[in-house]
Amino acid sequence: MSDLTMWLEATGALAGAGGLGYAKVRAPRVYWSLVGMPVTWGRFVLSYRSTMDVCGLTVHPSGLRAFMTRNVARREVQPVPPKIRRIRGTSTGLRVTLRLPAGLEPADMMASSERLRHAWGVHSVTVVETKPGFVELRMTGYDVLRRVRMPRKARPHDMAVPVAVREDGTAFERDYRKAPMALTLGANHSGKSMYQRNLIKGLAQLPVALVGIDCKRGVEQSAFAPRLSALVTTPDNAASLLGVLVEEMEDRFDLLSSHGVSDLWELPDEVRPVPVVVLVDEVAELFLISSKKDEERRERIVTALIRLAQMARAIGIYLEICGQRFGSDLGKGATMLRAQLTGRVVHRVNDKQTAEMGLADVAPDAVPAASLIPMNRPGTAVAADSSGGWSKIRTPETSRDEVVTVCREFAHLVPELPFLDPFRPPVPAPAPTAGPSLVKPRPVTE
């Protein structure tokens, strides 16, 4: 009987170890919750003071504090580390709120994030300033970008659309109120189209007008026609559409002036025009020309894009420009337009120069990270803005049929905009469903 019990205990231990090993690879969230988080929490608490001291993240106490410690508490005066205010576990890591002592700033913590990561044995440590004097350490226990899973609470709201997951496990939102104009770059098969699909899927659920410019004969955007207010597939039609948008911009400025406000969102709800998001796929097709006669069309397109990028934010017209490269080699106006695009998302690129085109002027430190994105990680990108901050993100895989279904479901949100009626795309018929065969069976002959 004792031998049987020993074998059962040994078998149970092996099964448990094997289950944890399987969970570590196939279900990292489960493994982190059961094993990783308790171990990391304990390691953090036990080694916090010594780690901060070794990393140079302590300061000498004030004279009064040193006097009280030495003469009242009768203890040795030691350097002061940031004070722990709160520790909170999540499904992907730990969140630690710290109160910085006088003499430390968030930049000091950010510069030591790599050393903190190794000291506590976590996948990454991101430092975020929450308010003056307070920072939050966002420790990620495992590589959340290996298998992307959007947070449950990530939903489209206002003018913000969650489209990817950051390296710290939080959702990356494309917020048009904060970054009204954006540029997305990436080589073929880098996940650029997947990013656009997730963006359209989220925007389709908001009360906005979607305008598509797809000069690849509509192969990317035509399937989303049920939710599009306009779609053009040739440079000539794109020039006409952009001209109409410029006229609409001027009319909306007159509306703002008549109400004495300077922003669309300051208007009363009953007179506020619907926001318009312009989705440009492969912007190079609008800049390149094949003959002398196309120069005039190109000039109209570039001028309209620059005017919209410079002024249209205030009246609720937003640009979402996508391409493989976007620099001075496209010709006159390209660099000027790029300078107006605040939001930047750079996927895997074929050369460092392309990464510099997208990131060097807003977040120079992010260029090496964008240049080292591996080919086996499609959808991985570096997102940055004019604040200088950047983060590594990855877009969850979304099928084209899933986005089409969402576009059909929210087709009733397409607003009535007469100025876009000439460019309204025909809605394709839904795919036929499987049913009984209409082919009569052939008679059996003897």
HUZI-V670271 format. One record per backbone hydrogen bond with DSSP energy under -1.0 kcal/mol. CO is the residue of the C=O (numbers start at 1). NH is the residue of the N-H. E is the energy in kcal/mol with one decimal. If there is no record, write none. Layout:
CO,NH,E  CO,NH,E
This chain:
1,5,-2.4  2,6,-2.3  3,7,-2.4  4,8,-2.6  5,9,-2.6  6,10,-2.6  7,11,-2.8  8,12,-2.7  9,13,-2.4  10,14,-2.5  11,15,-2.6  12,16,-2.5  13,17,-2.6  14,18,-2.8  15,19,-2.6  16,20,-2.4  17,21,-2.4  18,22,-2.5  19,23,-2.6  20,24,-2.3  21,25,-1.1  22,26,-3.3  23,27,-1.5  27,31,-2.0  28,32,-2.6  29,33,-2.2  30,34,-2.2  31,35,-2.9  31,36,-1.7  32,37,-3.8  35,39,-2.0  36,40,-2.7  37,41,-2.9  38,42,-2.3  39,43,-2.5  40,44,-2.7  41,45,-2.4  42,46,-2.4  43,47,-1.9  47,51,-2.5  48,52,-2.5  49,53,-2.1  50,54,-2.5  51,55,-2.3  52,57,-3.0  53,56,-1.1  59,80,-3.6  62,66,-2.7  63,67,-2.4  64,68,-2.5  65,69,-2.4  66,70,-2.3  67,71,-2.7  68,72,-1.7  68,73,-2.3  69,75,-2.7  80,59,-2.1  83,99,-2.7  86,97,-2.5  88,95,-3.1  92,141,-2.9  93,90,-2.9  94,139,-2.6  95,88,-2.7  96,137,-3.2  97,85,-3.0  97,86,-1.3  98,135,-2.0  99,83,-2.2  101,104,-1.9  105,108,-1.4  105,109,-1.1  106,110,-2.5  107,111,-2.2  110,113,-1.3  112,116,-2.3  113,117,-2.0  114,118,-1.7  115,119,-2.1  116,120,-2.0  117,122,-1.7  124,140,-2.4  126,138,-3.2  128,136,-2.8  131,134,-2.7  133,100,-2.6  134,130,-1.3  134,131,-1.1  135,98,-2.9  136,128,-2.1  137,96,-2.2  138,126,-1.9  139,94,-1.9  140,123,-2.1  140,124,-1.3  142,144,-1.2  143,146,-1.2  151,154,-1.5  157,160,-3.4  159,176,-2.6  160,157,-2.3  161,174,-3.3  164,172,-2.8  165,394,-1.6  166,169,-1.7  170,166,-3.4  172,163,-2.4  172,164,-1.3  173,175,-1.1  174,161,-1.6  175,179,-2.6  181,343,-2.5  182,321,-2.4  183,345,-2.3  184,323,-2.2  185,347,-3.0  187,190,-1.4  190,379,-2.5  191,195,-2.0  192,196,-1.9  193,197,-2.3  194,198,-2.3  195,199,-2.0  196,200,-2.7  197,201,-2.7  198,202,-1.8  199,203,-2.7  200,204,-2.5  202,205,-1.1  203,206,-1.9  206,208,-2.3  209,277,-2.9  210,229,-2.9  210,230,-1.2  211,279,-3.5  212,232,-1.9  213,281,-2.8  214,218,-1.1  216,219,-1.3  218,222,-2.1  221,224,-1.6  222,225,-1.5  224,227,-1.8  225,228,-1.1  230,212,-2.8  232,214,-2.5  234,238,-2.3  235,239,-2.2  236,240,-1.6  237,241,-2.6  238,242,-2.7  239,243,-1.8  240,244,-1.9  241,245,-2.2  242,246,-2.0  243,247,-1.9  244,248,-2.3  245,249,-2.2  246,250,-2.0  247,251,-2.1  248,252,-2.3  249,253,-1.9  250,254,-1.7  251,255,-1.6  252,256,-2.4  253,257,-2.5  254,258,-2.2  255,259,-1.3  256,261,-2.1  263,266,-1.6  264,267,-1.5  268,271,-1.2  268,272,-1.1  275,209,-2.8  276,318,-3.1  277,211,-2.7  278,320,-2.7  279,213,-2.8  280,322,-1.9  282,285,-1.4  283,286,-1.8  284,288,-2.5  291,294,-1.2  292,295,-1.5  294,298,-2.4  295,299,-2.4  296,300,-1.8  297,301,-2.3  298,302,-2.8  299,303,-2.3  300,304,-2.2  301,305,-2.5  302,306,-2.4  303,307,-2.3  304,308,-2.4  305,309,-2.6  306,310,-2.1  307,311,-2.1  308,312,-2.0  312,317,-2.2  313,316,-1.4  314,264,-2.3  316,276,-2.9  318,278,-3.4  319,182,-1.9  320,280,-2.7  321,184,-2.7  322,283,-2.3  327,330,-1.9  328,331,-1.8  331,334,-1.6  333,337,-2.2  334,338,-2.5  335,339,-1.7  337,340,-1.4  338,341,-1.4  343,183,-2.5  344,384,-2.8  345,185,-2.6  346,382,-2.3  348,187,-3.0  351,355,-1.1  352,356,-2.2  353,357,-2.0  354,358,-1.4  355,359,-2.1  356,360,-1.5  359,362,-1.3  359,363,-3.3  363,366,-1.8  364,367,-1.3  366,370,-2.0  367,371,-1.8  374,377,-1.1  377,380,-1.8  379,395,-1.5  381,393,-2.9  382,346,-2.6  383,391,-2.0  384,344,-2.6  385,388,-1.7  389,385,-1.2  391,383,-2.8  392,167,-1.4  393,381,-2.7  394,165,-2.2  399,403,-1.5  400,404,-2.3  401,405,-2.3  402,406,-1.8  403,407,-2.4  404,408,-2.2  405,409,-2.2  406,410,-2.1  408,411,-1.1  410,413,-1.8  411,414,-1.6  417,420,-2.0  418,421,-1.2  420,423,-1.6  421,424,-1.7  423,231,-2.3
